[in-house]
Amino acid sequence: MGLNIWLLLSAAVVIAAIASVRIAHRTGLPSLLLYLGLGLLLGEGGIVGINFDNAQTAQQLGMIALAVILAEGGLTTNWKHVRDGVPTALVLATVGIAVSVVVLAATVAVLLGMEWRMALLLGAFLASTDAAAVFSVLRRLPLPPRLAGILEAESGFNDAPTVILVIMLSAGSSLTLSLPHILLETAVELAIGTAVGLAVGPAGVYALRRVALPASGLYPIAVLALAFVTYSGATLLHGSGFLAVYLTTLILGNAKLPHRAATRGFAEGAAWLAQIGLFVMLGMLADPSELPGVLVPALVSGLLLVLLARPASVLVSGAVVRLLRLGSLSWREQAFLSWAGLRGAVPIVLAAIPWAAGLPGAKGLFNDVFIIVIVFTILQGPTLPYLARLLGLAAEGEARDLDVEAAPLEELNADLLQVRIPTGSLMHGVEIFELRLPANAMVTLVVRNEQSFVPTQTTRLLAGDQLLVVTTAAQRETVERRLRAISRRGKLAGWYGERGG
């Protein structure tokens, strides 16, 4: 009976969390806030009264959940969209992290009288942007591709150095690490994580392209297993597991794998489940009775973060980007990047590390971070669309890319493409013959309003249609480019110079 009750309670929490996504979508708030609220209601100080105060278990489960969330982020990130922003994102994830930690630690040490070790830990907790929060909010914003790519790539890369820094600061009874030692240790762990990710990713692509699995559902499982192989392998080699898993899944997600869209859908579902479990667990871990006592220092620390530390990290990173000739950031982009540094599960999970290690005062830091995440996510999340429009960065009229899934037709050396025409696509109203696909490609079926039919050359396509396109493997890239070009600029895309890249 006990097991059945727990299963019933868990299922009810998941259903409630799924229903809350609709509320979060309408308000613009990251769904993590509603999940944290569910956790507070379930916890010892809430309605259900479940006693959960094991920081070590929370830390370990949190790391696993973050690995799943990062894996989904890598699989669903379009490399072509983020490629131009990666150099800037890497600077933000390294130099920017260092600046943010130092600025926040120095200011809270002076203004709040916080001991330096605790101040550095607080700065490390809050330095990195959260992948789940960034993906859930920013992927709904019509931002310029380069700016969106910078934010997505930064949130994927910057977990690794902060995790390393927090673990080093949490170890031992006193802060004895020198700056050169910290920098060397961080560089070594990042190098190992990079090497593992760049080794496992291509190897996984090679294997999955050549193995003929008996069921399409096995491909998503294999991809997620490869992500955990990468994470665990890099960690056992004393490298950054987070960086390794993000690089591996970034490679897998952008390769021409069989059933790629199904794999991404599976990963998205796993990430949602990981987010729900993670945030509910962290909400249960917090003690509501202790939060009012740290409200003032937490709000002061949060204001210093969003108004001083984050802008300083963006300004310095922008200067480094210009110095290294990696590009440039306009003042509008820097202003948006400064405000868009969303925090979520990562800071709370990191705050559980010194608490689990038994570091004196660590529980107070956990409470500080918990309040900062809630208050400033409410403040920042819903205001991002307005800020983007105010700064002239919103690209409202830009059509979204097509969602294309491929299934291999191995004996015919051909691919079957499933194309969804999104709302706002300029493919709406185009007739089949106006697609001007290569001679060895053909639209074989159209699904409209849950009814399927075989189209003719004069069939007019509509937004919401699903097409099945058969093409030879050699022409697949050409077909995809042509379809993307028409979706973006219409049947005269070639005249506008649009090539579907």
C-alpha positions in Angstrom: 0.0 0.0 0.0 2.9 2.4 0.8 4.3 2.0 -2.7 1.0 2.6 -4.3 0.4 5.7 -2.3 3.8 7.1 -3.3 3.1 6.2 -7.0 -0.3 8.0 -6.8 1.3 11.1 -5.2 4.1 11.2 -7.7 1.7 10.8 -10.6 -0.6 13.6 -9.2 2.4 15.9 -8.8 3.6 15.3 -12.4 0.0 15.9 -13.8 -0.2 19.1 -11.7 3.2 20.2 -13.0 2.2 19.5 -16.6 -1.0 21.5 -16.2 1.0 24.4 -14.7 3.0 24.7 -17.9 0.0 26.3 -19.6 -0.1 29.0 -16.8 3.7 29.6 -17.1 3.4 29.9 -20.9 0.7 32.6 -20.6 2.4 34.6 -18.0 5.9 34.3 -19.4 7.3 32.9 -16.2 9.6 29.9 -16.3 7.7 26.9 -15.1 10.4 26.2 -12.5 8.6 28.7 -10.1 5.4 26.7 -10.1 7.4 23.5 -9.5 9.2 25.0 -6.6 5.9 26.1 -5.2 4.6 22.5 -5.5 7.7 21.3 -3.6 7.1 23.8 -0.8 3.5 22.6 -0.5 4.7 19.0 -0.3 7.6 19.7 2.1 7.7 19.7 5.9 6.4 23.2 6.2 3.6 22.7 3.6 0.3 21.1 3.4 1.4 17.5 2.9 4.3 17.7 5.4 6.9 15.3 3.8 10.1 15.5 5.8 13.0 15.8 3.3 16.3 17.4 4.5 19.0 15.3 2.9 21.2 17.7 1.1 23.6 15.0 -0.2 20.8 13.1 -1.9 19.4 16.3 -3.3 22.8 17.2 -4.7 23.4 13.8 -6.3 19.9 13.6 -7.9 20.2 17.3 -8.9 23.4 16.6 -10.8 21.8 13.7 -12.7 18.7 15.9 -13.5 21.0 18.7 -14.7 22.8 16.3 -17.0 19.5 15.3 -18.6 18.5 18.9 -19.0 21.8 19.8 -20.6 21.5 16.7 -22.9 18.2 17.9 -24.1 19.6 21.4 -24.6 22.4 20.0 -26.7 20.1 17.8 -28.8 17.7 20.6 -29.6 20.2 23.3 -30.2 20.6 24.1 -33.9 24.4 24.5 -34.5 23.8 26.7 -37.6 21.9 29.1 -35.3 24.4 29.3 -32.5 27.6 28.9 -34.5 28.2 32.6 -34.9 27.5 33.3 -31.2 29.8 30.5 -29.8 33.0 32.6 -29.5 31.2 35.3 -27.5 29.4 32.6 -25.4 32.7 31.0 -24.5 34.0 34.3 -23.3 30.9 34.9 -21.3 31.2 31.3 -19.8 34.8 31.8 -18.7 35.9 35.4 -18.4 32.3 36.5 -17.6 32.0 33.9 -14.9 35.2 35.0 -13.3 34.2 38.7 -13.3 30.7 38.0 -11.9 32.1 35.9 -9.1 34.7 38.4 -8.1 32.4 41.5 -8.3 29.5 39.9 -6.4 31.8 38.4 -3.7 33.6 41.7 -3.2 30.4 43.7 -2.9 28.6 41.3 -0.5 31.7 40.9 1.6 31.9 44.7 2.0 28.2 45.6 2.2 26.9 42.6 4.2 30.0 41.7 6.1 30.0 38.2 4.7 33.1 36.0 5.2 35.2 35.8 2.0 34.8 32.0 1.5 31.0 32.3 1.8 31.0 35.4 -0.4 33.0 33.6 -3.1 30.6 30.6 -2.9 27.6 32.9 -3.3 29.2 34.4 -6.3 29.9 31.0 -7.8 26.4 29.8 -7.2 24.9 32.7 -9.0 27.4 33.3 -11.8 26.0 30.9 -14.4 22.8 31.2 -16.3 20.4 28.3 -16.1 19.9 26.2 -19.2 16.3 25.1 -18.3 15.2 28.7 -17.6 16.9 30.1 -20.7 15.6 27.5 -23.0 12.0 27.7 -21.6 11.8 31.5 -21.9 14.1 32.6 -24.7 13.1 30.0 -27.2 9.6 31.7 -27.2 11.2 35.1 -28.0 11.7 36.1 -31.6 15.3 37.3 -31.1 18.0 37.7 -33.8 19.6 34.3 -34.4 23.1 35.5 -33.2 21.8 36.9 -29.9 19.6 33.9 -29.2 22.6 31.7 -30.1 24.8 33.5 -27.6 22.4 33.0 -24.8 21.7 29.4 -25.5 25.4 28.5 -25.9 26.3 30.4 -22.8 23.8 28.6 -20.7 25.1 25.3 -22.0 28.8 26.0 -21.5 28.8 28.0 -18.2 27.6 25.2 -15.8 31.0 23.4 -16.1 33.4 26.1 -14.7 30.9 27.0 -11.9 30.5 23.4 -10.8 34.3 23.0 -10.7 34.7 26.2 -8.7 32.0 25.4 -6.1 33.4 21.9 -5.5 36.9 23.3 -4.9 35.6 26.1 -2.6 33.5 23.5 -0.7 36.4 21.1 0.0 38.5 21.2 3.1 38.1 23.2 6.4 39.7 26.4 5.2 40.2 28.3 1.9 43.8 27.5 1.0 43.6 27.3 -2.8 45.6 29.8 -4.7 44.4 31.6 -7.8 46.9 29.8 -10.1 45.8 26.4 -8.6 42.2 27.2 -9.2 42.8 28.3 -12.8 45.0 25.3 -13.6 42.5 22.8 -12.1 39.6 24.4 -13.9 41.5 24.4 -17.2 42.5 20.7 -16.9 38.9 19.6 -16.0 37.4 21.6 -18.9 40.1 20.2 -21.3 39.2 16.6 -20.2 35.5 17.2 -20.6 36.0 18.7 -24.0 38.1 15.8 -25.1 35.6 13.2 -23.9 32.7 15.1 -25.6 34.5 15.5 -28.9 35.4 11.8 -28.8 32.1 10.2 -27.8 29.9 12.5 -30.0 31.4 11.6 -33.4 31.8 7.9 -32.4 28.1 7.8 -31.5 27.1 9.4 -34.8 29.2 6.8 -36.7 27.6 3.9 -34.8 24.0 5.1 -35.0 24.2 5.7 -38.7 25.4 2.2 -39.4 23.5 0.1 -37.0 20.0 -1.0 -38.1 18.0 -1.2 -34.8 14.8 -3.2 -35.0 12.6 -0.4 -33.5 12.7 3.3 -33.9 12.2 3.8 -30.2 15.6 2.4 -29.5 17.4 5.3 -31.2 16.4 7.9 -28.5 17.3 5.5 -25.7 20.7 4.9 -27.3 21.3 8.7 -27.6 20.4 9.3 -24.0 22.6 6.4 -22.9 25.5 7.9 -24.8 24.9 11.1 -23.0 25.3 9.4 -19.6 28.3 7.4 -20.8 29.9 10.8 -21.6 28.9 12.4 -18.3 30.1 9.5 -16.2 33.2 8.9 -18.2 34.4 12.5 -18.0 33.6 12.6 -14.3 35.6 9.4 -13.6 38.5 10.9 -15.5 38.3 14.0 -13.3 36.9 16.1 -16.1 33.8 18.2 -16.5 30.9 15.9 -17.0 28.5 18.8 -17.9 30.7 20.1 -20.6 31.2 16.6 -22.0 27.5 15.8 -22.1 26.6 19.1 -23.7 29.2 18.8 -26.5 28.3 15.1 -27.2 24.6 15.8 -27.5 25.3 19.0 -29.5 27.1 16.8 -32.0 24.5 14.1 -32.0 21.6 16.5 -32.3 23.0 18.2 -35.4 24.1 15.0 -37.2 21.9 13.3 -39.8 20.8 10.5 -37.5 17.8 8.2 -38.2 14.6 9.3 -36.5 16.2 12.6 -35.3 13.0 14.4 -34.5 11.7 11.4 -32.5 15.0 11.4 -30.6 14.6 15.1 -29.8 11.0 14.6 -28.7 12.1 11.8 -26.4 14.9 14.0 -24.9 12.5 16.9 -24.5 10.1 14.7 -22.5 12.9 13.3 -20.4 14.1 16.9 -19.7 10.6 18.0 -18.7 10.4 15.0 -16.3 13.9 15.9 -14.9 12.9 19.5 -14.4 9.7 18.6 -12.6 11.4 16.2 -10.3 14.4 18.5 -9.7 12.4 21.6 -8.8 9.8 19.8 -6.7 12.6 18.1 -4.8 14.4 21.4 -4.2 11.2 23.0 -3.0 10.8 20.2 -0.5 14.4 20.6 0.6 13.8 24.3 1.5 12.4 25.2 5.0 9.8 28.0 4.6 10.2 29.0 8.3 13.9 29.9 7.7 13.3 32.0 4.5 12.0 35.2 6.1 15.1 35.6 8.2 17.4 35.9 5.2 15.0 37.9 3.0 16.9 41.2 3.3 20.4 40.0 2.6 19.1 37.8 -0.2 17.4 40.7 -1.9 20.5 42.9 -1.5 22.6 40.1 -3.0 20.2 39.6 -5.9 20.1 43.3 -6.7 23.9 43.4 -6.7 23.9 40.4 -9.0 21.5 41.8 -11.7 22.5 45.5 -11.4 26.2 45.2 -11.0 27.8 41.7 -11.3 26.1 40.5 -14.4 26.4 43.8 -16.3 30.1 44.0 -15.4 30.6 40.5 -16.6 28.9 41.3 -19.9 30.8 44.6 -20.4 34.2 42.9 -19.7 33.3 40.0 -21.9 32.3 42.4 -24.7 35.7 44.2 -24.4 37.5 40.8 -24.6 35.5 39.8 -27.6 36.5 43.0 -29.4 40.1 42.7 -28.3 40.4 39.2 -29.7 38.5 40.2 -32.8 35.8 37.6 -32.3 33.1 40.1 -33.2 31.3 42.8 -31.4 28.3 43.4 -29.1 26.2 46.5 -29.5 25.1 48.4 -26.4 21.6 47.1 -27.0 22.8 43.5 -27.1 24.9 44.0 -24.0 21.9 45.5 -22.2 19.7 42.6 -23.1 22.4 40.0 -22.2 22.8 41.7 -18.8 19.1 41.4 -18.0 18.6 38.0 -19.6 21.0 36.2 -17.2 18.2 34.0 -15.8 18.9 31.8 -12.8 17.1 28.5 -12.0 17.9 25.1 -10.7 21.7 25.3 -11.2 22.3 27.8 -8.4 20.1 25.9 -5.9 21.7 22.6 -6.8 25.2 24.1 -6.4 24.2 25.6 -3.1 23.4 22.1 -1.9 27.1 21.0 -2.4 28.7 22.9 0.5 25.6 22.1 2.6 26.1 18.4 1.9 29.8 18.7 2.7 28.9 20.1 6.1 30.4 23.5 5.6 29.4 25.9 8.4 26.9 28.5 7.3 26.1 26.7 4.0 22.4 26.2 4.9 22.1 30.0 5.1 23.6 30.4 1.7 21.1 27.8 0.3 18.2 29.9 1.7 19.7 33.0 0.2 20.0 31.4 -3.3 16.5 30.0 -3.0 14.9 33.4 -2.4 17.1 35.1 -5.1 16.0 32.5 -7.7 12.3 32.9 -7.0 12.2 36.7 -6.7 14.4 37.6 -9.6 13.0 35.0 -11.9 9.6 36.6 -11.3 11.2 40.0 -12.0 13.2 39.1 -15.1 11.3 36.4 -16.9 8.1 38.2 -17.8 9.9 41.5 -18.7 12.2 40.0 -21.3 9.8 40.3 -24.3 9.2 44.0 -23.4 12.9 44.7 -23.1 13.6 43.0 -26.4 11.0 45.3 -28.1 12.2 48.4 -26.3 15.7 47.8 -27.4 14.6 47.0 -31.0 15.8 43.4 -30.8 12.6 41.6 -31.4 12.2 40.0 -34.8 8.4 39.4 -34.8 8.0 38.7 -38.5 10.7 36.1 -38.8 9.2 32.7 -39.8 10.3 29.7 -37.8 12.3 26.9 -39.4 10.6 23.8 -40.7 10.4 20.7 -38.5 11.8 17.9 -40.6 12.1 14.3 -39.6 13.9 11.7 -41.7 13.5 7.9 -41.7 16.1 5.8 -43.7 14.9 3.8 -46.7 18.0 1.7 -46.7 17.4 -0.7 -49.6 16.4 2.2 -51.9 19.2 4.5 -50.8 16.6 7.1 -50.1 15.2 9.2 -47.2 11.6 9.9 -46.2 11.2 13.5 -44.9 8.3 14.5 -42.8 7.8 18.3 -43.1 5.5 20.4 -40.9 4.6 23.8 -42.2 4.5 26.2 -39.2 2.2 29.2 -38.7 3.7 32.3 -40.4 5.6 30.2 -43.0 5.7 31.7 -46.5 5.2 28.2 -47.8 1.5 28.9 -47.1 -0.3 29.3 -50.5 2.5 27.8 -52.6 1.5 25.1 -55.1 3.4 21.8 -55.3 5.0 22.5 -58.7 6.2 25.9 -57.3 8.4 24.1 -54.8 10.7 23.2 -57.8 12.2 20.2 -56.0 14.9 18.2 -57.8 13.8 15.6 -60.3 14.5 12.7 -57.9 12.4 14.1 -55.1 8.6 14.1 -54.8 5.8 15.1 -52.3 4.0 11.9 -52.0 1.4 12.6 -49.3 -0.2 15.6 -47.6 -1.9 15.4 -44.2 -4.4 18.3 -43.5 -6.9 18.5 -40.6 -6.2 14.9 -39.8 -7.1 13.8 -43.4 -4.5 12.5 -45.8 -4.5 12.7 -49.6 -2.1 12.3 -52.5 -1.4 15.8 -53.9 -1.2 16.9 -57.5 1.2 19.4 -59.0 -1.4 22.2 -58.4 -2.2 21.3 -54.8 -1.9 24.5 -52.7 -0.1 24.0 -49.4 -1.4 25.6 -46.2 0.0 26.4 -42.8 -0.4 23.4 -40.5 0.0 20.8 -43.4 2.3 17.9 -42.9 4.1 16.6 -46.1 5.8 13.3 -46.8 8.7 13.9 -49.2 10.7 11.0 -50.7 14.2 11.9 -51.9 17.4 10.2 -52.7 20.0 10.3 -49.9 22.3 12.3 -52.2 19.7 15.1 -52.7 18.4 15.3 -49.2 20.4 18.3 -48.2 19.3 20.1 -51.4 15.7 19.3 -50.8 15.8 20.5 -47.2 17.5 23.7 -48.2 14.9 24.4 -50.9 12.1 23.8 -48.5 13.6 26.0 -45.8 14.2 28.8 -48.3 10.6 28.8 -49.5 9.4 28.7 -45.9 11.4 31.8 -45.2 10.9 33.9 -48.3 8.2 32.3 -50.4 8.3 30.8 -53.9 10.6 33.5 -55.2 13.2 32.8 -52.5 15.9 32.5 -55.0 15.4 36.0 -56.3 15.9 37.3 -52.8 19.1 35.4 -52.4 17.6 33.0 -49.8 19.3 29.6 -50.1 17.9 27.8 -47.0 21.2 27.6 -45.1 
